[in-house]
Structures are given as C-alpha cells and as structure tokens.
Amino acid sequence: MSLAELKREVAGLSPAEQAELVAYINDQLQPDDPAYRRELARLLNDQDRRNWVTWNDAKREAAR
C-alpha cells in the first residue's frame, strides 16, 4: 500500500479511529524512551482545557 493510499484510508476513519491510530503511531515511534512516555502521559492527562488543541487544529498543524 502506498503512502497516498494510506492517507486516503486514514481520512475515511472515524475521529475515534483516527485518535486510536495516532496513539498507536506515537507508541511505535518512541517505544523505549521513558522520558518521552512520561511527557506524553503528562500531556494526555492534562485537565486544563486552556492547554488542549482541537483535532482540526492538530490536523492542520500536521499538514504543514
């Protein structure tokens, strides 16, 4: 499967499925880095909505 095909498939996923895929990819990129895991856990557990990014903003930023 080409990268273009993968992108089309991902675009067709539900928001929940896309979020699960993002979590999986993050896990695969840094599987053995304890500092990365701590920082990611801190960010994911942040309850302060002022620090949150909308899904659309995250997708726009990733497309740059």
Beta strands, then each sheet from edge to edge (+ up, - down):
end
